[in-house]
Amino acid sequence: MEGNGRSCAPKKSLRVLCHIPQPTPMGRRAALFHAAMFCGAFDQKASYVKKGLCAVIEFHNVSKTYENGTMALKDVSLQIQKGEFVFIVGASGAGKSTFLKLIMHEETPTSGTIRVGKFDLAAMKKKEIPLLRRTMGVVFQDFRLIPKMTVYDNVAFAMRVIGARPAEIRQRVPFVLRLVGLMTKASCYPEELSGGEQQRVALARALTNNANLIIADEPTGNIDPTMSYEVVKLLTCLNEMGTTIVMVTHDPQMASYCSRLILLKDGVILEDLKNSGDQEAFYQEILGKMKEL
């Protein structure tokens, strides 16, 4: 692909993604620091740390009402376990975006409690929120890449802002770019990439800080069907490596790739479906349930 006189080499096939041997992703001290933050071993006396939890995400009787009176979520209770690939599906206004914003602590519940990993969100102070967000990677529908930065620098930026050492950046960034099949695009700029490639850059950026949890807010909404399947295939590979993924989508075919589907309607959980392994049967089940929306 060409743009502004610059050219980029063809993208690498995604078929090899699940077979890439993983080097040590970060320096030993940085990796231990990250693991300590996520597991609650770092600063056990902090107000946001809770011990003895096994769910990655836990909502208990959560309701959210906005100032204009809109009730986005109504008494929602659920657990998302480590290693699950969960799709959140629902019509516009069902509460999907609010659900994700509550996980990221961009919004706070009107009532109920939320825990993400070892973090009790109700007890968190404002200065503690960045520690929560460092345990997760977020992929947005509109990519949110920095136009004047190369692919490499867009990904590296996520590490620089948290104070990662240059040696750690030089080791980690090529690893995640290889993981998403974009190492040959490292010197390209966002405008030189297809929509699917830009979304994979956004995913690589979400992975740079060794996130155990990926939040994807309709990541296939602005790309064509072929690229959408590439992104979902990549997310599936990451999930097979142990990453917990929570993704919002409107597409029932995409949703059939997940291990679990949560169907929201008017702020409540209408269905909580598990994939038995038969993708076509699961797809038909999803279609049937979505007709009820």
N, C-alpha and C positions, 0 to 999 in steps of 0.2 A: 504494500500500500504506500502511496506517495502523498506528500503534502508539503507545500512551501519549499519545494526543491529538495527535500530530504526523503530518503527511502528507508524502509525497514525490511528485514528479512522475513520470509514466511514463518507463520507461527508453528510451534512444535505441537505434535499430536498429543491430545489429552489421554490417549490410550495407555501411555506409559506412567501416568501420574501415580497410580497406586503402587508402582513398583520402584519408585525412587528411594534409595536408601537414605535414611535421615541422619545427617551428621549432628553433632552436638549443636543445638540451635543457638545457644547463647553461651557466654562465658560462664564458668562454673559458679562464680559468686552471684552473677546476675540471675542465673537460672534458679539457684537456691532461694534468692530473695523473692523472685516471682512465685515460686512454689509456696514459700512461707506465707506470703500475702494471701494467696488463694485458699490455702488449707487452714488459715487461722493461727498458724504458729508464730506469725510476726505480730508482736505487740498484743498479747492475749488479753490485756486489760482494757484495750480500746472499746469504746461503747458500741461499735458496729459489729464486733466479733461475737458469734454464737458458736458454742461447741456442740458436738454430737449430732450434726445434721448430715443426712445422706442425700437428700434431694438437691439438685443444682438450682432449681427454682421452686419456690413454694408460695402459693397464694392461699390465705385462709380468710374466708368471709370478706373478700375485698369488694368494696363499692367505690365508685368514683363519680361525683357529681360536679360539673363545672359551674362557674359563677353565673352563667346565663340560665342555669336550671337543667341543662342537659345531663341526664344520667347515662354515662357511657358504659359503666360496668355495674352489675347488680349481684352482690353476694356471691362472688366467684371464688371457688376453692378448687385447687388442683396442685399436683406435684409433677415436675418434669425431672426425670432421673438422669444421672450422668450417662452420656453416650446415646441418648435418644435423638432422633431426627423428627422434629415435630413441626407440622404445618398448621398455621392458624388461618382458617377460611371463614368468610362471611361477607355479606353484602355491605355496601357503603353505609357507614354509621353503626355497624354492628359492635364496634368496640376494639377492633384489631389494633389500630394505631395507639390507642390508649393503653392497651395491654403491653405493648412494647415499650412505650414511654415510662410506664410504671417500673418495668424491669430495669431500665437504664437510669431510673431516678430523675427523669426529666419532669415527671409529674409525681405527686404524692397522693395516696388514697384518701378518700373522705372517711372511710372506716375499714377495719380489717388490718391484717399484717402481711408483709411480704419479706421473704428471705431469698437472697441470691448467693449460692455457695454458703460461706460462713458469715455473710453480711446481713444484719437485721436492719432493713432500710428505715424502719420507723425510728430507730435509735441513732441514726447517722447524723453527724453534724455536716454543715456545708463544706468545710475544709476536708472532710473525709471522703467525699463523693469521688474524687479522682482515683482513689485506691480501688473502689468498686469497679470503675470503668476500665481500669487496667487489666482486669480479669476477663474482659469480654472484647470481642471485635464486632464492629457494626458495619454492615453493608447497606448502603442506601440505594433507592431506585434511581436517583439522578447522579450517581457516581461520586460527585463532590471531589473531583481531582483538581489540582492546582495547575492551570493551563500553562504557566511559564516554567514549570518543572518537568524534567524528564520522568519516565516511568520509574527509574531507579530512585530519583530524588523524592518523588511522591510517596514511595514506599518507605524510604529512609526517614522521611520527615516525621512519621509517626513514632519512630524511635528517638529522634533528636529531641522532640518536645518533652520527653520524660527523662532526658539526661543520660541516654545510653552512650557508652564509650564508642569512639570511632572504630575500634577493633571489633566490637560486637556488631556494629552496623555492617561492616564489611563482610562479616561472616553470615549474618542472618538474612540480609536482603537478597543476595544471590540464591540462597536456599529457598526462600518463599517464591521468588520469581520462577525458579525451576519447577517448583511445586505446581504453579498455575500455568506452566507452559509458556512463559513470556520472557525467558532469559535473553532471547535474541532481540527482544524489543526494548531492552533496558535503556538505550540511549534515545528512544523515540519520545515524542511529546503527545499528550492526549489527543490532539486534533488529527494525528496521523494514524490513530487506531480506530478499529470498528467499535460499535457499541458493546459487543460481547467482550472484546479485548479490554476496553475501559472498565467494564464491570469486573473482569478478572484482576485488573490492577487494584481496584477498590477492595477486592477480596484479599489479595496479597497484603495490602496495607492493614487490613483487619487482623491478619495472622502474624504480623511482625513481632508483636510483644508476647507471643506464645500463649494466645488466648485459649482458655479451656471451653469457652462458650462463644458461639457466633450468633449474632442477631441479624437477620436479613429482612429488611422491610421492602417487600416486593422487588427483589433484585432483577427480575426478568421483565419488569413492566415496560421498560424503554428499549428493549432489544428484540430482534426477530426470533421466530420459533426455533430455528436451528441453533442460534447462539444461546437461547434460553436453555435448551437441553444440555449444551456444553457446560453452562454454569451449574445446573442441577447435578450433572454427572460429577463435576468437581466437588461440589458440596457433599455428595454421597461418598466420594473417596475420602474426604476429610473426616466425615462421620465414621467411616470404617477404621480410621486411625485413632478414634476415641474422642473426637471433638463433639460436644453437644451442640446441636443446631436448632434454632427456633426461627422459622421463616413464615412470613405472611405472603399469601398468594390468592389470586382469584381463579387460577387455572386448575380445574379438577384433574387434568392429565398430569400436570406437574406434581400435584398433591399426591398422586398415586405412588410416587417414589419414596415417600416418607415411611417411617415405622409407626407413626401415630398422627392422627388428624383431629384437631379440635375445631368444631364448628360453632361459631358464635352467631347469635341472633338477638338483636335488641339488648345487648349487654349481658346476656346470660349464655352459659354453655348449653347448646341444644344437643350436641352429640360429642362423644369422646371415643373415637374409633381406633382400633389397632389393626395393623396390617399383618395378616397371617402368612404372607409370602407370595400369594397369588396376586400379581399386580393387576391383571385384567379384572379379576373379581373385585378387588379393592376399588378400582376405578369405577366400576359399575355401581358399587355401594355408595361411593362418594357422589356420583351423579344423582342417584336416587335421593340422597339426603339433601343435596343442594336445591332440589326442586321444592323443598319445603320452605326455603327462604322467602 
